[in-house]
Amino acid sequence: MSDPLSSGAVIVHDEVQQALHDGVGVVALESTLIAHGLPRGQNLDVAEQLEKIVRNTGAVPATIAVIDGKPHIGLDGSSLARIAQEDDVAKLSIRDLGPAMATRRTGATTVASTSHLAAVAGIKVFATGGLGGVHREARDSWDESADLAALARTPMIVVCAGVKSILDVSATLERLESHGVPVLGYQTSQFPGFYLRSSGQPIDWTVSSTEQVAEVHTAMGHLGLGDRAIVLANPIAAKDQLDPTLHDRVLHSGLALLTSRRITGKDVTPFLLDHFHTSTGGESLRVNIRVVEGNAALAAEVAVQVASS
């Protein structure tokens, strides 16, 4: 099997390549948020702000996407703009990378595919908003995000705000346990609920500092467990979370609409996210942005600490 880097199958931006060579912390950033998770016009501003946050914390950002069939680890300004502004940007999970390369497509990478490509380049830390997980009614639909299986085989510290409450949070945590993926609460013993500081589900392990995160990463490597991810669950600040009463009301009304309109499968998540945006008057979008900004900042701190360990 050829090396993706030496074969030219994956292109690493010069700045990212130099940072990795010099032992400088690098933070991978996904591009699905830019192409599919934020409104046009605002998405490019947020993407640039996330990269700025990482730089201001002393690390180098590496936004990942596929451009004209080539996976890029780190994007220049024109490529970032293409992901944010073009209409036909595909959403690419791991299973889609090969076909996208063969057909010369441009696409945005999910948590699963971003983690995989970042690991290929030797990046150790990845910041995202929330993980994919086990969907409600998964007993009938078998609908489970590819993110979970990818985390079981990808060496990466993934900084996230848990999963959205539209998913089955308890089942998602059970699947992560089954896959042997450790979940660390950053200064919290509660698994975050993305829009909320807590999903109501406990976390077994709490870390109080980025130094402890780096120590966990090192310990797993010593034990031969460095072939899987570490999930670092970072809750949104209390002042920035969605009003819990509003959240619960919108969630329950959204789930009721799913049933009455018989919406199933891949249409469930976009419907519920749009329902949250509309029914909260845009508040869920504000929270979404605060979440990814906070995760980018923490991921940069972790990357700097891991690089110096």
TATA-V511607 format. One record per residue. PSI is psi in whole degrees, -180 to 180 (NA if undefined). D_FIRST is the distance of its C-alpha to the first C-alpha in Angstrom with 1 decimal. Layout:
# TATA-V511607
psi: [PSI | PSI]
d_first: [D_FIRST | D_FIRST]
This chain:
# TATA-V511607
psi: [128 | 154 | 125 | -29 | -50 | -27 | -11 | 7 | -30 | 133 | 122 | 124 | 143 | -43 | -42 | -43 | -43 | -41 | -43 | -39 | -38 | -4 | 27 | 143 | 137 | 138 | 121 | 141 | 137 | 161 | -11 | -37 | -41 | -48 | -35 | -9 | -13 | 154 | 146 | 137 | -44 | -26 | -40 | -39 | -43 | -43 | -44 | -36 | -39 | -43 | -38 | -41 | -44 | -45 | -42 | -19 | 1 | 9 | 175 | 128 | 147 | 85 | 134 | 135 | 170 | 122 | 116 | 43 | 0 | 119 | 129 | 129 | 95 | 128 | 142 | 177 | -41 | -39 | -39 | -41 | -38 | -45 | -37 | -28 | -23 | 151 | -26 | 32 | 119 | 157 | 118 | 113 | -175 | -43 | -20 | -10 | -47 | -52 | -38 | -40 | -44 | -32 | 8 | 36 | 157 | 130 | 158 | 139 | 142 | -176 | -46 | -51 | -33 | -45 | -45 | -49 | -38 | -42 | -37 | -38 | -11 | 13 | 141 | -11 | 138 | 131 | 130 | -179 | -73 | 153 | 154 | 165 | -157 | 129 | 154 | 148 | 24 | -21 | -29 | -38 | -18 | 29 | 105 | 133 | 143 | -15 | -41 | -46 | -36 | -39 | -28 | -17 | 16 | 120 | 102 | 139 | 114 | 112 | 121 | 173 | 42 | -141 | 158 | 150 | -8 | -13 | 172 | 97 | -45 | -45 | -35 | -44 | -37 | -40 | -40 | -40 | -43 | -35 | -5 | 26 | 116 | 140 | 120 | 131 | 124 | 106 | 34 | 151 | 9 | 135 | 126 | 155 | 32 | -82 | -23 | 154 | -32 | 139 | -6 | -2 | 134 | 158 | 138 | -32 | 131 | 136 | 145 | -9 | 162 | -27 | -41 | -37 | -46 | -37 | -39 | -45 | -45 | -44 | -41 | -37 | -42 | -29 | 6 | 22 | 15 | 10 | 8 | 168 | 161 | 125 | 118 | 105 | 116 | 106 | 148 | 151 | 145 | -38 | -18 | -10 | 162 | 144 | 121 | -38 | -45 | -44 | -50 | -39 | -44 | -39 | -47 | -39 | -36 | -43 | -36 | -39 | -37 | -45 | -47 | -31 | 0 | 44 | 128 | 174 | -140 | -13 | -13 | -53 | -52 | -34 | -48 | -38 | -41 | -37 | -42 | -46 | -47 | -45 | -17 | 8 | 32 | -2 | -36 | -33 | -42 | -45 | -42 | -46 | -42 | -38 | -52 | -31 | -45 | -38 | -37 | -41 | -46 | -42 | -39 | -41 | -42 | -43 | -43 | -43 | -44 | -39 | -29 | -3 | NA]
d_first: [0.0 | 3.8 | 6.7 | 8.9 | 11.9 | 11.5 | 10.3 | 13.4 | 12.2 | 14.3 | 17.6 | 19.3 | 23.1 | 24.6 | 26.9 | 24.2 | 22.1 | 25.3 | 26.3 | 23.1 | 23.5 | 27.2 | 26.8 | 28.6 | 28.3 | 26.3 | 26.8 | 24.6 | 26.8 | 26.1 | 27.2 | 28.3 | 31.5 | 32.2 | 31.7 | 32.9 | 34.6 | 37.3 | 40.0 | 39.6 | 41.4 | 40.9 | 37.2 | 36.5 | 39.2 | 37.6 | 34.1 | 35.6 | 37.7 | 34.7 | 33.1 | 36.5 | 36.9 | 33.7 | 34.8 | 38.3 | 37.0 | 35.2 | 31.6 | 29.4 | 28.6 | 25.2 | 25.9 | 22.7 | 22.6 | 21.0 | 23.1 | 23.1 | 19.6 | 18.1 | 17.6 | 20.0 | 20.4 | 24.1 | 26.4 | 29.2 | 32.6 | 32.2 | 28.9 | 30.4 | 33.4 | 31.5 | 30.0 | 33.5 | 35.5 | 33.8 | 34.7 | 31.5 | 29.0 | 26.8 | 26.2 | 22.5 | 21.3 | 17.7 | 18.0 | 19.2 | 16.6 | 14.6 | 18.0 | 19.5 | 17.0 | 17.5 | 21.2 | 21.6 | 23.3 | 24.6 | 24.4 | 25.3 | 23.0 | 24.3 | 24.3 | 21.2 | 19.1 | 20.7 | 19.9 | 16.2 | 15.9 | 18.3 | 16.3 | 13.2 | 15.9 | 17.4 | 20.5 | 22.4 | 25.2 | 25.6 | 29.0 | 29.8 | 33.0 | 32.6 | 29.9 | 29.6 | 30.8 | 32.6 | 35.0 | 38.6 | 39.3 | 35.7 | 37.2 | 38.0 | 35.2 | 32.2 | 31.5 | 29.3 | 27.2 | 23.5 | 24.1 | 25.1 | 22.0 | 19.8 | 22.0 | 21.5 | 17.8 | 17.9 | 19.3 | 22.0 | 25.8 | 26.9 | 30.5 | 32.2 | 35.7 | 34.9 | 34.9 | 37.5 | 40.4 | 39.7 | 37.1 | 37.8 | 37.5 | 38.4 | 35.8 | 33.1 | 33.9 | 33.9 | 30.4 | 29.2 | 30.9 | 29.4 | 25.9 | 26.9 | 26.9 | 29.8 | 32.1 | 34.3 | 37.4 | 38.0 | 41.8 | 42.3 | 42.4 | 42.1 | 39.0 | 39.5 | 40.3 | 38.9 | 42.2 | 44.0 | 43.8 | 43.6 | 42.4 | 44.8 | 42.0 | 41.9 | 39.0 | 38.8 | 37.7 | 39.2 | 38.3 | 40.9 | 39.1 | 35.8 | 36.2 | 36.0 | 32.9 | 31.2 | 32.6 | 31.1 | 27.7 | 28.1 | 29.5 | 26.6 | 24.3 | 26.6 | 26.6 | 22.9 | 23.3 | 21.4 | 18.6 | 21.0 | 23.2 | 26.8 | 29.1 | 31.9 | 34.7 | 37.0 | 40.2 | 41.9 | 45.2 | 48.2 | 49.9 | 47.0 | 46.3 | 47.4 | 50.9 | 50.2 | 53.1 | 51.8 | 48.3 | 49.5 | 51.8 | 49.2 | 46.6 | 49.1 | 50.3 | 46.8 | 46.0 | 49.3 | 48.5 | 45.2 | 47.3 | 50.1 | 47.9 | 45.5 | 42.4 | 39.3 | 35.5 | 33.6 | 37.0 | 38.2 | 36.5 | 37.4 | 40.9 | 41.5 | 40.2 | 42.5 | 45.3 | 44.9 | 45.0 | 48.0 | 50.0 | 49.6 | 50.7 | 47.4 | 47.6 | 44.3 | 42.6 | 44.4 | 43.1 | 39.5 | 39.6 | 41.2 | 38.5 | 35.6 | 37.6 | 38.3 | 34.7 | 33.5 | 36.1 | 35.3 | 31.5 | 32.4 | 34.6 | 32.0 | 29.3 | 31.9 | 32.8 | 29.2 | 28.5 | 31.7 | 31.3]
